[in-house]
Amino acid sequence: MKSAAARQYDIAIIGGGLVGASLACALAPLGLKIALAEAVPFKASSQPSYDDRTLALSASSCQILKGLGIWPLLQDNATLIREIHVRELDRPGRVLLSAGELGLDGFGHVVEARVFGAAVMGILPDIENLDILCPASIVSIEPGEDGARIVLDQDGEQEQIEARLVVGADGAHSFIRESLGIESESYDYQQTAVICNITPEHAHQGRAFECFTPSGPFAVMPHVQGRCGLIWCVHTDDADALLDLPDDEFLYAAQQRFGDALGAFVKVGQRSSYALRLVKAHEDIRPGVVIMGNAAHAIHPVGAQGFNLGLRDAAVLAEVLHDEISSGNERPIGSIEVLRRYSQWRAPDHQGTIAQSDGLARLFANPSPLAAAVRTAGLFAHALLPPLRRQLAVKAMGFRGRIPRLALGESLEIEQV
Ligand SMILES: Cc1cc2nc3c(=O)[nH]c(=O)nc-3n(C[C@H](O)[C@H](O)[C@H](O)COP(=O)(O)OP(=O)(O)OC[C@H]3O[C@@H](n4cnc5c(N)ncnc54)[C@H](O)[C@@H]3O)c2cc1C
C-alpha cells in the first residue's frame, strides 16, 4: 500500500452523517490524523442525514454527546422526554413509562437532525488533526496489508488517499459494504414513515406518545416551541396520498388517529417520507476496515434506536482505539485483533437492539388473533409490573450490556507521559 501521490491518514471516515461526524469528534483526542469524506455539503438542503427529522436521543447518547463536546451546542434546542405513553390502536392495554416514577429527570432528549448537523459543523472545522473532504464521494476502495487505498471524487477530480483504518459510515446503501462484498440481509417492511412537525393546542409537557397500528407506529415526540415531531408509519401504497393531503385534511386525519390527549392539532409543517427497510450486515469488520451506523444496521424507527445504536458504535470504536494506543502496543490500529475487540463488544447490543425493533415492527403488523393476544398481554404485563417497566426504560435509555466510558461521563484523553 504505497503511493507517492496519495495523502496518508491514520483513519479515513467515509460518510459525515450523524454517525461518521460523531465518530470524528470521538476520535479527536487520540492524536490521530483523520480524513472525513462526505458526499453532500453539510449545509445543503439535500443533506440526507441532517434533515427535518426529530431524533429521540437516549440518556446514554446525550451523555456521549457531552463527552464529544456536541451537547452544549444542542441543549438549547433539546426537549427532555419525561414520560412515554405506549398503546395499540383500538385495543386495550396502555403502558406509561414515567421518569419521575423511576427517580429520573427524563429518558433522553428530542433534537432535530438539522440542528445536530449545524452543531457538528460548528465543531468539526476546529479539530486540529482532521481534514474534512466535502463534497467528496468515494469511488473505489482497495484493501491492502495495513489499511486501504481510497479514490475520492471531488468536484469531478479524483484524489487518492491511504489510511491505516477505513470506517464506512456511509449509510444503509453503503458503498464500502457493497464494494468489499460484505453480505447483508434486508427486509422491506412495506411501510413508509411520513414525518413532520405539528403544533398541538395543549403543552406536551415532555410527553412522548407511541401508538402501534397495523401499518406501523404513530409517534408524537415533544419538541421545542410547543411543537411536536410526528412520525406516522403507513403502508407504502398509502404514503403518497397522505403526503399530498391539504394541511387541514392531514391535521384532521392525524387527529383522528391520535385522539385528544394534546387537544386539537392546529398547525402542520412540511412533510417528508422514508421507506422503511431493515438492513443488517453479516460482518462489521475486515482487516483495516470497520462499517458502522446504518452501513452495518439500518433499523425500523420504532423505539427510536437507530442513531442511538450507531452513536454507541462510534463511542466503542474510539474507546478500543484509545486503549490500544495507550497500551503502547505496536499493533497497527487496523489490525483484525484490535477490530475484533470492537466487533465482539458491539455484537450483543446490535443483536438485542435489532431483535427488539424488528420484532416489534413485525409483531404489531401481524394480523393474526394470536399475535394480537400476545401484544395485549405484553402491554398489560408492562402496565402492571414495575420491574418490566424499569427494564424497558433502561433499554430505552440506551444502557445495554457493557457501557462505553463516554456514556459514563468519562473522557478519552490520551495521557501524556
Ligand atoms: C423516520 C425516521 C426517524 C428516525 N428517528 C430516530 C430517532 O428518533 N432516534 C434515533 O436514534 N434514530 C432515529 N432514526 C434513525 C437514524 O436516522 C439513523 O440511524 C441515522 O441516520 C444513521 O446515521 P448514519 O450516519 O449511519 O447514516 P446516514 O444518516 O444515512 O448518513 C450517511 C452519510 O454518508 C454519506 N454518504 C453516502 N454515500 C457516500 C459516499 N459514497 N461517499 C461519501 N459519503 C457518502 C451521506 O451523504 C450521509 O451524510 C430514524 C430514522 C428514520 C427513517
Ligand as a Chemical Component Dictionary entry (heavy atoms), coordinates in Angstrom:
data_LIG
# 
_chem_comp.id                   LIG 
_chem_comp.type                 NON-POLYMER 
_chem_comp.pdbx_formal_charge   0 
_chem_comp.three_letter_code    LIG 
# 
loop_
_chem_comp_atom.comp_id 
_chem_comp_atom.atom_id 
_chem_comp_atom.alt_atom_id 
_chem_comp_atom.type_symbol 
_chem_comp_atom.charge 
_chem_comp_atom.model_Cartn_x 
_chem_comp_atom.model_Cartn_y 
_chem_comp_atom.model_Cartn_z 
_chem_comp_atom.pdbx_ordinal 
LIG C1  C1  C 0 -38.287 8.372  10.058 1  
LIG C2  C2  C 0 -37.061 8.085  10.866 2  
LIG C3  C3  C 0 -36.999 8.502  12.185 3  
LIG C4  C4  C 0 -35.885 8.209  12.962 4  
LIG N1  N1  N 0 -35.862 8.601  14.267 5  
LIG C5  C5  C 0 -34.805 8.263  15.043 6  
LIG C6  C6  C 0 -34.785 8.627  16.414 7  
LIG O1  O1  O 0 -35.712 9.250  16.942 8  
LIG N2  N2  N 0 -33.697 8.249  17.166 9  
LIG C7  C7  C 0 -32.658 7.544  16.622 10 
LIG O2  O2  O 0 -31.714 7.218  17.351 11 
LIG N3  N3  N 0 -32.644 7.211  15.299 12 
LIG C8  C8  C 0 -33.689 7.549  14.520 13 
LIG N4  N4  N 0 -33.679 7.218  13.193 14 
LIG C9  C9  C 0 -32.516 6.508  12.637 15 
LIG C10 C10 C 0 -31.396 7.475  12.218 16 
LIG O3  O3  O 0 -31.876 8.424  11.309 17 
LIG C11 C11 C 0 -30.267 6.669  11.598 18 
LIG O4  O4  O 0 -29.883 5.664  12.486 19 
LIG C12 C12 C 0 -29.071 7.559  11.307 20 
LIG O5  O5  O 0 -29.382 8.488  10.305 21 
LIG C13 C13 C 0 -27.862 6.726  10.860 22 
LIG O6  O6  O 0 -26.792 7.614  10.648 23 
LIG P1  P1  P 0 -25.579 7.218  9.696  24 
LIG O7  O7  O 0 -24.608 8.351  9.815  25 
LIG O8  O8  O 0 -25.122 5.839  9.994  26 
LIG O9  O9  O 0 -26.206 7.126  8.230  27 
LIG P2  P2  P 0 -26.828 8.295  7.346  28 
LIG O10 O10 O 0 -27.633 9.205  8.185  29 
LIG O11 O11 O 0 -27.503 7.618  6.205  30 
LIG O12 O12 O 0 -25.564 9.099  6.822  31 
LIG C14 C14 C 0 -24.708 8.550  5.851  32 
LIG C15 C15 C 0 -23.862 9.688  5.302  33 
LIG O13 O13 O 0 -22.925 9.138  4.358  34 
LIG C16 C16 C 0 -22.900 9.954  3.210  35 
LIG N5  N5  N 0 -22.514 9.098  2.064  36 
LIG C17 C17 C 0 -23.250 8.121  1.484  37 
LIG N6  N6  N 0 -22.568 7.554  0.473  38 
LIG C18 C18 C 0 -21.365 8.188  0.427  39 
LIG C19 C19 C 0 -20.227 8.047  -0.413 40 
LIG N7  N7  N 0 -20.196 7.145  -1.422 41 
LIG N8  N8  N 0 -19.149 8.847  -0.192 42 
LIG C20 C20 C 0 -19.172 9.767  0.828  43 
LIG N9  N9  N 0 -20.243 9.948  1.629  44 
LIG C21 C21 C 0 -21.330 9.159  1.448  45 
LIG C22 C22 C 0 -24.308 10.509 3.073  46 
LIG O14 O14 O 0 -24.337 11.693 2.309  47 
LIG C23 C23 C 0 -24.684 10.729 4.547  48 
LIG O15 O15 O 0 -24.334 12.013 5.008  49 
LIG C24 C24 C 0 -34.793 7.498  12.392 50 
LIG C25 C25 C 0 -34.831 7.108  11.058 51 
LIG C26 C26 C 0 -35.961 7.386  10.299 52 
LIG C27 C27 C 0 -36.002 6.929  8.880  53 
# 
loop_
_chem_comp_bond.comp_id 
_chem_comp_bond.atom_id_1 
_chem_comp_bond.atom_id_2 
_chem_comp_bond.value_order 
_chem_comp_bond.pdbx_ordinal 
LIG C1  C2  SING 1  
LIG C2  C3  SING 2  
LIG C2  C26 DOUB 3  
LIG C3  C4  DOUB 4  
LIG C4  N1  SING 5  
LIG C4  C24 SING 6  
LIG N1  C5  DOUB 7  
LIG C5  C6  SING 8  
LIG C5  C8  SING 9  
LIG C6  O1  DOUB 10 
LIG C6  N2  SING 11 
LIG N2  C7  SING 12 
LIG C7  O2  DOUB 13 
LIG C7  N3  SING 14 
LIG N3  C8  DOUB 15 
LIG C8  N4  SING 16 
LIG N4  C9  SING 17 
LIG N4  C24 SING 18 
LIG C9  C10 SING 19 
LIG C10 O3  SING 20 
LIG C10 C11 SING 21 
LIG C11 O4  SING 22 
LIG C11 C12 SING 23 
LIG C12 O5  SING 24 
LIG C12 C13 SING 25 
LIG C13 O6  SING 26 
LIG O6  P1  SING 27 
LIG P1  O7  DOUB 28 
LIG P1  O8  SING 29 
LIG P1  O9  SING 30 
LIG O9  P2  SING 31 
LIG P2  O10 DOUB 32 
LIG P2  O11 SING 33 
LIG P2  O12 SING 34 
LIG O12 C14 SING 35 
LIG C14 C15 SING 36 
LIG C15 O13 SING 37 
LIG C15 C23 SING 38 
LIG O13 C16 SING 39 
LIG C16 N5  SING 40 
LIG C16 C22 SING 41 
LIG N5  C17 SING 42 
LIG N5  C21 SING 43 
LIG C17 N6  DOUB 44 
LIG N6  C18 SING 45 
LIG C18 C19 SING 46 
LIG C18 C21 DOUB 47 
LIG C19 N7  SING 48 
LIG C19 N8  DOUB 49 
LIG N8  C20 SING 50 
LIG C20 N9  DOUB 51 
LIG N9  C21 SING 52 
LIG C22 O14 SING 53 
LIG C22 C23 SING 54 
LIG C23 O15 SING 55 
LIG C24 C25 DOUB 56 
LIG C25 C26 SING 57 
LIG C26 C27 SING 58 
# 
